[in-house]
Every structure is written in C-alpha cells, then in structure tokens.
Amino acid sequence: MCELLAMSANTPTDLCFSFAGLRRRGGDAGPHSDGWGVAFYEGHGVRVFHDPAASARSRIAEVVENHPIKSEVAVCHIRQANVGSVSLENTHPFVRELRGRYWTFAHNGQVPGFRARAGAHEPVGQTDSEHLFCDLLNRVRDELAPDPAPATLRQTLVAAATEYAQQGVCNLLVSNGEWLFTFCSTRMVAITRRAPFGPARLRDADVTVDFAAETTPQDVVSVIATEPLTANEDWDRYAPGEWRFWYAGEVIDRGCVSVPDLAHPDPDTAPANEN
Amino acid sequence: MCELLAMSANTPTDLCFSFAGLRRRGGDAGPHSDGWGVAFYEGHGVRVFHDPAASARSRIAEVVENHPIKSEVAVCHIRQANVGSVSLENTHPFVRELRGRYWTFAHNGQVPGFRARAGAHEPVGQTDSEHLFCDLLNRVRDELAPDPAPATLRQTLVAAATEYAQQGVCNLLVSNGEWLFTFCSTRMVAITRRAPFGPARLRDADVTVDFAAETTPQDVVSVIATEPLTANEDWDRYAPGEWRFWYAGEVIDRGCVSVPDLAHPDPDTAPANEN
C-alpha cells in the first residue's frame, strides 16, 4: 500500500509535523520505500519535491520536514511500487497545467490495465495512476467549458472517480490549489483542527507538537491521510465510496457513491502491492 | 538581467559546482534576488526546485548546491523580476507535459506584451516568459505530428525563437530531457569539458574543483550560461541570433539567424530589468 497525505487550511500552514510522521513509513516504520513526493501550493504556484528514494532516508525529505513551507493546500504521497519502475517519472504527486492552473494528483490503489482516453494530456511514466490523472484532465477538458460552475466541476470529478473505483482500488487526492478533492475507495481518514488547539503526538515518531502555540484562534487546518498519523486524536474515517471537497480547511461538499468492496481483497487474486 | 544556466552531458553529472557560482549572483555577488529554479532530468522524469527567495540565501538552494543530483540535462534560472510579481508561479524554469514528455523552459530577456496563441497550454502566472513557452508548445502541437523527425522539430523551434527575438530580448533554454535547445538573442556562453580534464575556479566564489578527479576519460559535459562562471577557462561566446542544439554534451546542430541588435539597448527606452 502507498500512503496519501493532504492538507487544506484557511491560512498558510506548514506540513512539517504530519510529514515527519508519514516519511518514517517510507522505509522505516513502513515498507513504502519506492519514492515520495509532495506538492505545496502558494497562490497559483506550486512547489513540488519528488524523490525516487525512500523518504525515511531522503536528504530532501529531511529538508522538507525541517524547513517549514507554508501552504493552504498540500498533496503528498509515499510509494510502494507495483506497476511501473521505481523512477522519478513514476513518483507521485503528478502535476499538469489545465486551463491556467496547476493540478496535482496522488493515487493509492491499483486500477489494473487502465489507459487514459486520448487527449491533450498524456502520461510520461508507466503507472496506472498517471493514466487515471490524464484521463481525468482530458475528461474535464472534453466535457466542461472553461471556468465551469463549481458544482458542475465537482460533479464531473465525482463521476470520473466513481468510474475508476468500479475498476479497481482508487483512493484519490486531486487539487488545483484552491479546492482539494478527496475520494475514498477503501481507506481514508481526516481530522480538522481548530480552536481550542491542543497537543498532538505522532504514531510513527517520538514527536509531539502543541498546536496552541503555533496557531491563532481563527485557524482551521484539516489533514487527510490513509491512516491516522497521531495517537491521541480522533480521526474521522471515510466510508468506502465517500468523497469530500475541502476548501480553506472545511468540507464544502460531500457525498457517497457505491463502489465494489475491495477493502479486504482475496490475497490470492489481489496484487499485494499498490502504486 | 536574469541569468541562465544549463548542462548537457553524456553521463549523469551533477551541477553542484556551476550552481554554487550562479546562486551567489542571486542576491549576493549579483542582483538577481527574485527567485530561482532548476530542473534536473532523470530518464523521462524531471525533478524541479523552485523558490521565490534569493538563491544566495535559500535553504533549498543550499541543499541543491551540496546534494549532488546527477542528470544528463539540467536547466536553471535566477530571476530579477520586471514583468510579473515575485512569486512562485512566475519562477522559472517552467514545466509542461507535451505528448508524454516533460518540457522545461527558461528565458532571459523581455518580450513586452507578448501573448501566447490559444491552445492546450496556458500560462499560470503573469510573465511574458511563460507566454512564450506556452506559445512554443501550442505551436509544436499545431504544426507538428507526434514524433516528428528531429530536423523538423528543430526547424520549428528555431523559427519560433527567431520570431520571439524579433519582438524583444529572448535568450532561451528549452529541453525535453533528451536534447537541449539554446538560443542567444543577446548574451550566452558555453564551455565543453572533456579529457584531459583540469581544475576550474569559480568567478563568484572561492571554490575550485578538479574535474580530473571527478570524471572518467569518456565524459563530455557542456555548460551553457549567460556569462562565464569560471575564471580560468575559455568560454565560447554565442553570436546574437546563434542557436545550438545539444545532445549528450555535444552540439548536434547549430546556426545563426538575423535578430535586432539589442545587446546594448538605449537605457532611456529599454527596460532596466528583465524577467
């Protein structure tokens, strides 16, 4: 299994604490040693770090953990490879420009043999994940006029994710820097932190942070992940098929669709690893 | 003036030495304090670092300088802003996927008021540079079938760059990770290092490297920059209008077109700064 991590906040916030926990699962507390990547939005710009090395031992991951980069939306992924070689071009999150905004995409799961529809966006690497992303972008381009109504765009994204989840395991993070779309096919959790803030303790490292000392009473910061990152907080688990759109730390739209029950696939027929 | 830096090599090579010199011109030995960026290709993948902070004081630039990232093609830029705010989305090099390859683009100069033709690629930020890049990509998409003959692709790139240079100052670095296209409108220099390798001493920092100790006799490494980076080597100066295609450290095609003489523009009418 790969692991996903995303943040949506109403004020520029760093991801250091959550990233410190997640990166230890990349070759240290966990087996996801086939690369990692993170995208931090700043305005319409996006700063992306990709490394095909294990995050637990990556020098660049060390800098990302210790060098606060403040962002309102961040998307992160650590990889345990199945489809596609361990290489830079197969390292999530993928980034593409669509109609003047950078979109980012990270996928946990496997949609075997999936191929993107033809269009302006084509995969560079070999993963089914990047094919899913290109398909999604080509679909938005085909089906929607520029600057669609937010509800229309959300409908298209949910419809696409639902289709993908019918064909395999498809936990998704998608953002254009403004909103964050999260889709749970099998596993996803979230937490929203707001005043009164308290301390949080990582599950994967001996690190505690007192958010009260780092925030203002107006801050709202949500973190979405594959599994809870802290040991002393209540994370809210998505149902299979559940999707949520986040904006400025809050859920602005949500729903649930029917997806195949793939949470505990037959180990004899299901791939052991995922992208 | 911004400063450009690129590398083409026949074996994965780090850019640490050249980058150490260039980054000091970003707010230390030079005035280019409005951000910097670098793209390192690894196979079909590309690793990009962008920072709107001055490279001389950037923590991430420090890591890039001291953490060897080996690449056969790299494209780097440090910025002194004129058009467009100092922000992440205006920081070169720009990256876009075109037909399954990542293209990168860095520009030194100014093409006032330039607007990209309509097409699949649209600018995210406000610079004329990003408009030039999108125009180039849309042009390739419009005029060429997928997988064009290399000579045909080169012809299209040279024709586009010539057009841009008729409208302003346009020193360009463009790559798809395989070839590197360099176009000189006013200022560009290059050096090719091959056996027997010797020592090189930076102009902007008290750093000397002995390439003989770091290379094999088969290595060919070329560096292209706005101005020479070392004090004890002979850099080859491009003529205005000169273009060169590099592959594996060697020039595989070159030529010269007619461009307006903008090397010493009238300071009363020309912009003092460039993108």
Interface residues (C-beta under 8 A of the other chain):
Chain A: E42 G43 H44 G45 V46 R47 V48 F49 H50 D51 P52 R59 I60 V63 H67 S87 L88 E89 N90 T91 V95 R96 E97 R99 G100 R101 Y102 A120 H121 E122 P123 V124 G125 R141
Chain B: E42 G43 H44 G45 V46 R47 V48 F49 H50 D51 P52 R59 I60 V63 H67 S87 L88 E89 N90 T91 V95 R96 E97 R99 G100 R101 Y102 A120 H121 E122 P123 V124 G125 R141
